[in-house]
């Protein structure tokens, strides 16, 4: 549902934006019997010299000292710098944080989450489009804590490294993260579904909420302006402009009801920045302000979709799009 892939930015290059293009090089994290990524519970040798002073207030950057460099590791190693409280994050959770990221070889700061204009950033740890070592490193984090962890090349950018960030294929990355929140997103929408308004497509979940819905499009002409209907009213937080939403969605063409995209069919929720031009205009205009836990029906004409160019081969420049979107999280 993206209008385009996000441009590479230093702030998000390691974590999300470039992570979308480096998954193949990252490898995959190891898993325990419960399906969550395993962590190195032994004292970290690589991080033994890493310290950070200052309160974990998510406002003031800590004063970080890496100790002797180069820092190198073969696995994702962890060190608790300031203990937090509450549940420890698993791969099923979302973590909000501010982080400072270093090249372990040179000791150079390559990204500063405390820089002017930056705010807390959220990451759903079950995502597969983020650098594997980053999500693995956050497993075990607790609210109010400060942690350090390493990302070895095979869990980062691989042998190619990342020239933009000044990371070579042999460099270990060091992350120091202050944890603002750990929470578990929804996996399905709970609530009684109301019928769609007259003249809009009908939506049925014949095989339950974990499978894609059946969307039946009217035989009438498609509306010329964007239409929306909340089929299930959520009770969670309100989606804010600039957040990332985690959603299950199903898209069909008004003209023939054929499916052109479906996260349900792929078997995993998808994550999108919202309200900032990272998705088609029809999503930005309608999903900001909705509640987490809501199921929304959207009918989006070309002007608010992919425009006159369409999105070949499935979507032409005259196609009206129909979506069912379950909003599972906003972070």
Secondary structure by P-SEA (a helix, b strand, c coil): cccccccccccccccccccccccccccbbbbccccccccccccccccccccccccccccccccccccccccccccccccccbbbbcccccccccccccbbbbcccccccccccccccccbbbbccccccccaaaaaaaccccccccbbbbbcccccccccccccccccccbbbbbbbbbcccccccccccccccccccccbbbbccccccbbbbbbbccccccccbbbbbcbbbccccccccbbbbbcbbbbbccccccccccccccbbbbbbcccccccaaaaaccccccccbbbbbbbccccccccccccccccccbbbbbbbbbcccc
